[in-house]
Amino acid sequence: MNPNKLSVRMDTETGDLWLTEEKYRQPIKRVANITQHVYLALCADLVMESGTKRVERDVKFADGSAIRITLEELESADVTVNPS
């Protein structure tokens, strides 16, 4: 597997993030679901420093679009489980 052919795509139905292999003139091949790995990496900032309750990160993509990701520690009573 050539790392230059790898990309990350989101499944629009489930919201899961997938590592994909994208070769010219071939169908996109899903390699691995990386959703939980990405969440874990983003949440690492919350536990790195004690007392941190909220973390914001801005991400800019190659096409010029940008997003802001906000992570906030919740009380267990505020948590609902997403069935995906």
FENURKA-V598925 format. One line per field, one symbol per residue. phi: phi as a letter, one per 40 degrees, with the letter a starting at -180 (. if undefined). psi: psi as a letter, one per 20 degrees, with the letter a starting at -180 (. if undefined). Layout:
# FENURKA-V598925
phi->???
psi->???
This chain:
# FENURKA-V598925
phi->.cccccabbbcccbgccbcbbbbdgbccbccacbdcccdccccdccccbcgcbabbbcbbcccgcabbbbbbcbcdcccbcccc
psi->pphijqrpqpohghjqpppqpnqpkqqpppgqojghggggghihhhigpqipippppppprhjiqqrppppppqqhhipqppj.
